[in-house]
Amino acid sequence: MRTSRLEAFSDAVLAIIITIMVLELKVPEGHDLAALRHTSGTSLLTYLLSFVYVGIYWNNHHHTFQLVRRSTGGVLWANLSLLFFLSLFPFTTAWMDDSDFARTPVVIYGVNLLAAAIAYFVLQTVIIRSEGPDSPLRLAVGRDLKGKASMILYLAGIVSALLTGHGHIGIQVALGFFVAVAILWLIPDRRIDRVIRDQGLPD
């Protein structure tokens, strides 16, 4: 089965996720920057963080499926699992923002990020197994140190938030870990591009 329908469906879901998140932003009652900062200041920042994450997943998803020859039933279900956890981003982002970064919503946001990362790892694993030992994706991913490091940082963020009690320092540290992972993935990853170029695959 070709991957074109899977990719088109995934693109549509990710576009809807971004749309839902932006609709959660509150319109300021005033007409100056002070009103914007008071009404939407933190909301814009949490939206930006989650938008970057969705963008990272879209980018990586697009590059990954450039190396996939066909989609099996297992690949379809693994992809749906990834989309499920990504579809929770609007909810967990809004809850974290509305609670003014209370401990439980921040922890749940971190769990959401971790679950999406695990789902993406599972998707890659299912693809590699279905494509066989000579899979171009396996060659590109290698040991996937970046992906594994991301999951460790998510766990560190979750633990930091859990150990705070009702303080703010642990919450700030947790958010720092989540932002660090986003920055880590904003740095261009050339692994898949290199395999496409070396093997003469269409881009």
C-alpha positions, -999 to 999 in steps of 0.1 A, spaced: 0 0 0 14 34 -10 19 60 18 3 90 0 -31 86 18 -14 81 52 7 113 47 -23 133 34 -45 123 64 -16 130 89 -11 165 73 -48 172 77 -49 161 113 -18 182 122 -33 213 105 -65 208 125 -45 205 158 -28 238 151 -61 255 143 -77 243 175 -48 255 195 -49 290 180 -86 292 186 -79 287 224 -61 321 224 -82 348 241 -87 382 224 -76 411 246 -104 434 258 -81 465 255 -64 479 225 -28 482 236 2 459 244 -6 460 281 -40 444 274 -24 418 251 2 409 278 -24 407 305 -49 386 285 -28 365 262 8 368 274 14 333 287 -12 319 263 9 330 233 40 315 248 24 281 255 8 282 220 42 290 205 59 260 224 32 236 213 31 250 178 69 244 175 64 208 187 36 201 161 59 217 135 88 194 145 66 163 143 52 174 109 88 180 96 101 147 109 70 128 97 74 142 62 111 133 61 105 98 75 80 89 49 103 99 21 122 67 31 91 45 34 83 23 4 48 11 16 25 13 46 14 -18 63 -15 -23 88 10 -20 116 24 13 102 -11 26 99 -20 18 135 13 31 148 7 64 129 -28 67 143 -13 62 178 11 91 172 -18 113 159 -38 105 190 -12 118 214 -5 148 192 -43 156 191 -42 160 229 -18 189 226 -46 215 224 -62 201 256 -30 198 277 -17 232 264 -49 250 273 -51 233 307 -15 242 316 -22 278 306 -56 282 323 -42 268 355 -13 293 355 12 265 353 -1 244 383 19 213 390 -6 186 378 -13 203 344 24 208 338 30 171 346 2 160 323 17 182 295 50 166 300 34 131 299 17 141 267 51 151 252 67 119 264 38 98 250 41 114 216 78 108 216 73 72 225 46 68 198 70 83 172 97 59 183 72 30 179 62 43 145 99 43 134 104 8 148 74 -6 130 85 9 97 120 -5 101 107 -39 109 83 -39 79 110 -26 55 135 -52 66 172 -50 77 182 -29 47 156 -2 54 168 33 44 151 46 76 172 23 98 203 35 81 193 71 86 181 68 122 210 47 135 210 46 173 187 76 174 205 92 203 186 125 197 153 107 201 164 88 232 179 120 248 145 138 242 126 111 262 151 114 290 147 152 291 109 148 291 112 124 321 135 149 339 109 176 333 81 155 346 100 145 378 111 181 383 74 192 383 63 163 406 89 171 432 80 208 435 52 205 460 34 239 454 65 259 446 74 274 412 111 266 408 105 230 399 78 241 374 102 265 358 129 238 356 103 214 340 94 240 314 131 246 308 135 209 299 105 210 276 118 241 258 153 225 256 139 195 237 122 218 212 154 237 207 173 205 202 150 195 174 149 229 158 186 223 149 184 208 114 187 171 114 205 160 82 204 122 87 175 115 65 185 141 39 219 125 37 205 90 31 181 104 4 210 120 -13 234 91 -10 209 65 -23 195 88 -50 160 86 -37 133 112 -48 129 141 -24 
